[in-house]
Amino acid sequence: DISTLGLGLMGSSLARAFVEARHSVTVWNRSGARTQPLVQLGATAANSVSAAVVASPVVLICIDSYQTTRALFATPDVIKLLPGRVIVQLTTGSPNEARNAAAWFSSHGALYLDGAILGGPANIATPRAMILYSGSRELFDRSSALLGVLGPGTRFVGANIGAAAAIDMAWLARHCG
């Protein structure tokens, strides 16, 4: 059903929520050891980004930066797998980074949603979870049942691909600044 890339505290919480909801989940992380707790719960570990992308129609990314995302995906073996895949970026970044990522993934045939998680890993899959998405409303609607596993606060905030990132920046400034 979904591949999740990035298994830090937040990425692991996201992947765990999908596994616990009984979805078929493939996980990948630069440090393969981080996949093991999720494999023990029922996820499948991928040994490369391309293996994770080919495993699922939806690929969720929660890593350290948009720049790293681009580096991981901008290889010929991954680019050829992107047409028709749904890419959901939950990496923290700016509205401009969201726009650039959307343009890059779209230019390679992928469908792209950009998102922002307002809160910490402990909130995932609880009533306190608030995850905002921006991009294509049709794509969000098509993906909302799957993404809704992450919490009842799953919201579409607009077609402007940078909207979720802009709200996230404002939220971070208020709550962490």
Disulfide bonds with the S-S distance in Angstrom:
none
